Amino acid sequence: MFGNRGVLHDDRRNLVRQHRGKMWLSCRLRVDRTRKVQRDDNRAFNGRKRTLMAPRRYTELFFLDEPTSMAAGHRPCACCRRADFTRFLACWRAAHPNGRWTAGSIDASLHDERLARRLPAAAPASLPDGAFVLRSGDDAAWLKWRGRLHRWTHGGYVDAAPLAADDEVRVLTPSLLVATLAAGFEPNAPHASAGERASPVDVG
């Protein structure tokens, strides 16, 4: 996945902020769609090349997969991922029925939660697939997927673990997005290493 939360770097490519605005997007690097006019300032797919961290252009972010991007607080882009965003919006509205939700109001609500940085406690069995958690005594992030927990690394998932009935974890994925997952939003499948028989990967 490809991420965008605005210009985060200065003219010397030093990161100087964590976000620029409330719109945090997750995009595809490739889409089956063409446009008569391609806007190079906010697109990086279909084989087109960009200079990373170009001055006064948004900072390119890269995620292992969509569950990772959601744990960071990003939502599907309504442009390059229109069908995904439509599904996301329907599930968000089902999870949060009290509101007239648009992309802008979703971004504002997510931003408030990101700034609060709460990590609520939960039993992993109660969480939907796609949620990320911290286990007790462990600094690693773990993905819940298909009845197991999978430890996240930069190169993929390792050390799949069964769900324990008496486990209590801290939830990394923002609660607004956890509720949207629980309401039926299915993110793009996680990295292939999240398979039940995934072997450790070399993360360099």
C-alpha positions in Angstrom: 0.0 0.0 0.0 1.0 3.6 -0.6 0.2 6.3 1.9 -0.2 10.0 1.9 -0.6 12.4 4.8 0.8 15.5 3.2 4.2 17.2 3.1 6.2 15.8 6.0 9.7 16.8 4.9 11.7 20.0 4.3 13.7 20.9 1.2 16.6 18.8 2.5 14.4 15.7 2.8 14.5 15.9 6.6 11.2 14.7 8.2 9.9 17.6 10.2 6.3 16.6 11.1 4.1 13.5 11.4 1.2 14.9 9.4 0.0 17.9 7.4 -3.7 18.0 7.7 -6.4 15.5 8.7 -6.6 13.5 5.5 -4.6 10.3 5.8 -5.0 8.1 2.8 -4.0 4.6 1.7 -3.7 4.2 -2.0 -2.8 1.5 -4.6 0.4 1.6 -6.5 -1.3 0.2 -9.5 -4.9 0.6 -10.6 -6.9 -0.6 -13.6 -7.9 2.9 -14.6 -6.7 5.6 -16.9 -7.4 9.3 -17.0 -7.1 11.8 -19.9 -5.1 14.0 -17.6 -2.9 12.4 -14.9 -2.1 14.7 -12.0 1.5 14.0 -11.0 1.2 15.9 -7.8 -1.0 13.3 -6.2 -0.6 10.1 -8.1 2.1 7.4 -8.1 0.6 4.4 -9.8 0.4 2.7 -13.2 4.1 2.5 -13.7 4.7 6.2 -13.4 7.9 7.3 -11.7 8.3 9.9 -8.9 11.3 11.5 -7.2 10.8 10.5 -3.6 10.4 13.4 -1.1 10.7 16.0 -3.8 10.6 19.6 -2.4 7.1 20.8 -1.6 5.5 17.6 -2.8 3.7 15.2 -0.4 5.9 12.6 1.4 5.5 9.1 0.0 4.7 6.5 2.6 4.7 2.8 2.1 2.9 0.1 4.1 3.3 -3.6 4.2 -0.4 -4.0 3.6 -3.8 -2.4 4.3 -4.2 -3.7 7.9 -0.9 -2.0 8.6 -2.1 1.3 7.1 -5.3 1.1 9.1 -3.4 0.6 12.3 -1.6 3.8 11.5 -4.9 5.6 11.1 -5.3 5.7 7.3 -8.5 5.2 5.3 -9.0 4.1 1.7 -8.5 6.8 -0.9 -11.8 7.8 -2.5 -10.0 8.5 -5.9 -7.7 5.6 -6.8 -9.7 3.2 -4.6 -13.2 4.4 -5.2 -14.8 0.9 -4.9 -12.9 0.2 -1.6 -13.9 3.6 -0.2 -17.5 3.0 -1.1 -17.5 -0.2 0.9 -15.6 1.4 3.7 -18.1 4.3 3.9 -21.0 1.9 4.1 -19.4 0.0 6.9 -18.4 3.1 8.7 -21.9 4.4 8.6 -23.2 1.1 9.9 -20.7 1.2 12.7 -21.4 4.9 13.5 -25.0 5.5 12.7 -25.3 8.9 14.4 -23.9 11.2 11.9 -24.0 12.4 8.3 -20.7 11.0 7.3 -18.5 12.2 4.4 -14.8 11.7 3.7 -14.1 15.1 5.4 -16.0 14.3 8.6 -14.5 10.8 8.8 -11.0 12.4 8.5 -11.8 14.8 11.3 -13.0 12.1 13.6 -10.1 9.9 12.9 -7.7 12.7 13.4 -9.1 13.4 16.9 -8.7 9.8 17.9 -5.1 9.7 16.4 -4.2 12.7 18.5 -5.6 11.1 21.7 -3.4 8.0 21.2 -5.5 5.8 23.4 -4.7 2.0 23.4 -7.8 0.4 24.9 -7.6 -3.1 26.4 -9.5 -5.9 24.8 -9.6 -9.7 24.5 -8.1 -10.6 21.1 -11.0 -13.0 20.4 -13.4 -10.1 20.6 -11.6 -8.1 17.8 -12.3 -8.4 14.1 -9.8 -9.6 11.6 -7.5 -6.9 10.5 -7.0 -5.3 13.9 -3.5 -4.8 15.3 -2.6 -5.3 19.0 0.2 -5.2 21.5 0.5 -8.2 23.7 1.4 -8.0 27.4 5.2 -7.8 27.9 5.9 -7.5 24.2 6.7 -4.4 22.2 5.9 -6.0 18.9 2.7 -5.3 16.9 0.5 -8.3 16.2 -2.1 -8.7 13.5 -5.3 -10.7 14.2 -6.1 -12.6 11.1 -8.1 -15.9 10.5 -8.1 -16.9 14.2 -4.5 -16.3 15.0 -2.1 -13.5 15.9 0.8 -12.7 13.5 3.8 -10.7 14.6 4.5 -7.8 12.3 8.0 -7.0 10.9 9.2 -4.7 8.1 9.6 -7.7 5.8 6.4 -9.6 6.7 4.7 -11.5 9.4 6.4 -14.1 11.6 5.7 -16.2 14.7 2.0 -16.9 14.3 0.4 -17.5 17.7 -3.0 -19.0 18.7 -5.6 -16.8 20.4 -5.7 -17.5 24.2 -9.0 -17.1 25.9 -7.5 -15.3 28.9 -5.2 -12.9 26.9 -5.6 -9.2 27.3 -4.1 -6.9 24.6 -3.8 -3.2 23.9 -5.4 -2.3 20.6 -3.3 -0.3 18.2 -5.8 0.2 15.4 -8.0 3.2 16.1 -11.3 2.2 17.7 -13.3 4.0 15.0 -11.6 1.7 12.4 -11.9 -1.4 14.6 -15.7 -0.8 14.7 -15.7 -0.3 10.9 -13.9 -3.7 10.5 -16.4 -5.3 12.9 -19.3 -3.8 10.8 -18.1 -5.8 7.8 -15.3 -3.9 6.1 -12.9 -6.4 4.6 -9.4 -4.8 4.0 -7.2 -6.0 1.2 -5.7 -9.2 2.3 -2.6 -8.9 4.5 0.9 -9.7 3.3 1.2 -13.4 2.1 3.4 -14.2 5.1 0.3 -14.0 7.3 -0.7 -17.4 6.1 -1.1 -20.0 8.8 2.1 -21.8 7.9 4.2 -18.6 7.4 7.9 -19.1 8.0 10.2 -16.4 9.4 11.2 -13.9 6.8 14.5 -12.2 6.3 14.1 -8.5 7.3 17.6 -7.5 6.5 
